[in-house]
Amino acid sequence: MEKDDRLEVFRPEQGEGGGLPLAESNIQAGFPSPADDFIQNRLDLNEHLVLHPAATFFVRVAGDSMVGAGIADGDILIVDRSLEPADGRVVIAVVSGELVVKRLRRTEGGWLLAAENDGYPPIEIGEESDFEVWGVVTNVIHRL
């Protein structure tokens, strides 16, 4: 297996952070209204992005094998271990002791882990492969 990406794993914070400020109205793609200069609510990203806190972890990506899926070097992935891995889902897997992020694909002969960058070959999963899916990627966080 080629080492094309490295993943740094960490857990979401569970606490009383209170969230970040959230403006009352939607943002316009023009000139903002002066009446919208106040904050009505707080936004806790865990409430919107983490469905199952006890089964969720974050990973930071290092590498470019999934750029075709919108996952770039330095991005943070939100991964839910309670979701069922299925054909077409992006997963975090352990292959021969290495964590990888790939798209899970069913083939006539079984399964493979597909990169979304033509520079990386798929990883075929055979009956004798040292392979385990750790979780399903639910969200990608990246800077613009």
CORSUL-V705754 format. One record per helix or strand of 2 or more residues. SS is the DSSP state (a for helix, b for strand). FROM is the first residue (numbers start at 1). TO is the last residue. If there is no record, write none. Layout:
# CORSUL-V705754
SS & FROM & TO
SS & FROM & TO
This chain:
# CORSUL-V705754
b & 5 & 10
b & 20 & 23
a & 34 & 36
b & 39 & 43
a & 45 & 49
a & 53 & 55
b & 56 & 63
a & 67 & 69
b & 76 & 80
b & 90 & 95
b & 98 & 107
b & 110 & 114
b & 123 & 125
b & 131 & 141
